[in-house]
């Protein structure tokens, strides 16, 4: 019996193009000046130090830090300090009304119904927890943060590592077999399954699939009975 649902965001409940065509370009355009303006703020200074650690250069100047961040954005690197800083920049964009957080209509209806049916919902994304909460706070459907019980990002581990899902299981009040993980990426589903979770792939953008995981193209096709 599934008692909790852990969901990915990009490509699963929101379209990939929202991140790649809206959020990433916005961060790339605004991040350099944001860092220069806020480099002495505690939250930003902490992430700048983390970038220097990633570069193995404790004395890297601010231009070097910014250049590294822009390179990571261009290469779509899943590096924690980048994700944290992107979240801070996106906060400005959301609150300024520059964009709203995209959510598939079928995903919104599914999440709402699962919550109403008594299942707790959790999020695991490579984007920072802050970025996740911003997307849901300023979503196309308004503030939907009350749907979710907790959020996880790469601080628990990389999304294709079994240990990350084991860490999430340890943090939740459920056995692994009571949790259903939703993603569009086979390698993530493989890791979650290896940790003992049930898995379901969302086939949104002609990505690779695997016979190891059930696949649906829309939450309208979700079969609750398949996991009982």
C-alpha positions in Angstrom: 0.0 0.0 0.0 1.4 3.4 -1.0 1.3 5.8 1.9 3.6 8.5 0.6 4.6 10.0 -2.8 8.0 11.4 -3.6 8.1 13.4 -6.8 10.7 14.9 -9.0 9.9 18.3 -10.5 11.5 19.0 -13.9 10.0 16.8 -16.7 7.7 15.1 -14.2 5.2 17.7 -12.8 6.6 20.7 -14.7 7.8 21.0 -18.3 11.5 20.8 -18.9 11.4 23.9 -21.1 10.2 26.0 -18.1 13.6 25.4 -16.4 15.8 25.5 -19.5 14.0 28.4 -21.3 12.8 30.6 -18.4 14.7 29.9 -15.1 18.2 29.1 -16.3 18.4 32.1 -18.7 17.0 34.4 -16.0 19.6 33.2 -13.5 22.4 33.5 -16.0 21.4 37.1 -16.9 20.9 38.3 -13.3 23.3 36.2 -11.2 26.5 38.2 -11.8 25.1 41.5 -10.6 23.1 39.8 -7.8 26.4 38.3 -6.4 28.2 41.6 -6.7 25.4 43.4 -4.9 24.9 40.8 -2.2 28.3 39.1 -1.8 28.6 40.2 1.9 25.1 39.0 2.8 25.4 35.9 5.0 23.4 33.6 2.8 25.3 34.6 -0.4 28.7 34.7 1.3 28.2 31.1 2.5 27.6 29.9 -1.1 30.5 31.9 -2.5 32.7 30.1 0.0 31.2 26.8 -1.2 32.0 27.7 -4.8 35.6 28.4 -3.8 35.8 25.0 -2.2 34.4 23.4 -5.4 37.2 25.2 -7.3 39.8 24.2 -4.6 40.7 27.9 -4.5 40.0 29.6 -1.2 41.3 32.9 -2.6 39.3 33.0 -5.8 38.2 36.5 -6.5 34.5 37.4 -7.2 35.1 37.5 -11.0 36.4 33.9 -10.9 33.5 32.8 -8.8 31.0 34.3 -11.2 32.7 32.9 -14.2 32.6 29.4 -12.7 28.9 29.7 -11.9 28.1 30.8 -15.4 30.0 27.9 -16.8 28.1 25.5 -14.5 24.8 27.0 -15.6 25.8 26.6 -19.3 26.7 22.9 -18.7 23.6 22.3 -16.5 25.8 21.1 -13.6 24.1 19.9 -10.5 26.3 21.6 -8.0 24.8 22.6 -4.7 26.1 26.2 -4.2 25.0 27.0 -7.8 21.5 25.7 -7.0 21.4 27.6 -3.8 22.4 30.9 -5.6 20.0 30.3 -8.4 17.2 30.0 -5.9 18.0 33.4 -4.5 18.0 35.0 -7.9 14.8 33.2 -8.9 13.1 34.6 -5.7 13.6 38.1 -7.1 12.0 37.0 -10.4 9.0 35.3 -8.8 8.3 38.1 -6.4 8.8 40.7 -9.1 6.2 38.9 -11.3 8.6 38.2 -14.1 7.3 34.6 -14.3 5.1 32.1 -12.5 6.0 28.4 -11.7 4.8 26.1 -14.4 2.8 23.0 -13.4 1.2 20.5 -15.7 -2.6 20.6 -15.2 -2.8 16.8 -14.8 0.0 17.0 -12.2 -1.8 19.6 -10.2 -5.0 17.6 -10.2 -3.1 14.4 -9.3 -1.2 15.9 -6.4 -4.4 17.6 -5.1 -6.3 14.3 -5.2 -3.5 12.3 -3.6 -3.3 14.7 -0.8 -7.1 14.6 -0.3 -6.9 10.8 -0.3 -4.6 11.0 2.7 -1.1 10.4 1.2 1.7 12.7 2.2 3.6 14.3 -0.6 7.3 15.0 -0.7 9.6 16.6 -3.3 13.1 15.5 -4.4 14.7 17.7 -7.0 18.2 18.7 -8.0 17.0 22.3 -7.6 17.5 23.7 -4.1 14.7 23.4 -1.5 14.4 27.2 -1.8 13.9 27.0 -5.5 11.3 24.2 -5.1 9.3 26.2 -2.6 9.5 29.3 -4.8 8.1 27.5 -7.8 5.2 26.1 -5.7 4.6 29.4 -3.9 4.2 31.3 -7.2 2.8 28.5 -9.3 0.3 28.8 -12.1 -2.2 27.5 -9.6 -1.3 29.9 -6.8 0.5 28.9 -3.6 0.4 25.1 -3.4 3.1 24.6 -0.8 0.5 23.2 1.7 0.3 20.1 -0.5 3.8 19.0 0.5 5.1 17.7 3.8 8.8 18.1 3.1 11.4 18.9 0.4 14.7 17.3 -0.4 17.6 18.5 -2.7 21.1 17.4 -3.5 22.1 17.8 0.1 20.9 14.3 0.7 22.9 13.0 -2.3 22.9 13.0 -6.1 19.6 11.9 -7.7 21.2 8.8 -9.4 22.8 7.5 -6.3 21.0 4.8 -4.2 22.3 6.3 -1.0 20.3 9.5 -1.6 17.1 7.6 -1.6 18.2 5.6 1.5 18.8 9.0 3.2 15.3 10.1 2.3 13.7 6.9 3.5 15.5 7.3 6.8 14.1 10.8 7.1 10.5 9.7 6.5 8.1 7.8 8.8 7.5 5.1 6.2 9.0 1.9 5.0 10.6 2.0 1.6 7.9 -0.1 0.0 5.3 2.4 1.2 6.8 5.2 -0.9 6.2 5.8 -4.6 8.8 7.8 -6.5 7.9 9.7 -9.6 10.4 10.8 -12.2 11.0 11.1 -15.9 14.6 9.8 -15.7 15.4 6.1 -15.8 18.7 6.3 -13.8 16.9 8.1 -10.9 14.1 5.5 -11.0 16.7 2.7 -11.0 18.3 4.2 -7.8 15.0 4.6 -6.0 14.0 1.1 -6.9 17.3 -0.3 -5.6 16.6 1.5 -2.3 13.3 -0.4 -2.1 10.8 2.2 -3.3 8.1 1.7 -5.8 8.7 3.7 -9.0 6.6 5.3 -11.8 8.0 7.0 -14.9 6.4 10.1 -16.5 6.9 10.0 -20.3 6.7 13.7 -21.2 9.4 14.5 -23.7 10.3 11.3 -25.7 13.0 10.4 -23.2 14.4 6.9 -22.7 12.2 4.3 -20.9 12.9 1.0 -19.2 10.8 -2.1 -18.7 12.0 -2.0 -15.1 9.5 0.8 -14.3 5.8 1.4 -15.1 5.3 4.3 -17.5 2.5 6.8 -18.1 2.3 9.8 -20.3 -0.1 11.7 -18.1 -1.3 11.4 -14.5 -4.8 10.8 -16.0 -3.5 7.3 -16.6 -2.4 6.7 -13.0 -3.5 3.3 -11.8 -3.5 3.2 -8.0 -4.2 -0.5 -8.0 -0.9 -1.3 -9.7 0.9 -0.4 -6.5 -1.4 -2.1 -3.9 
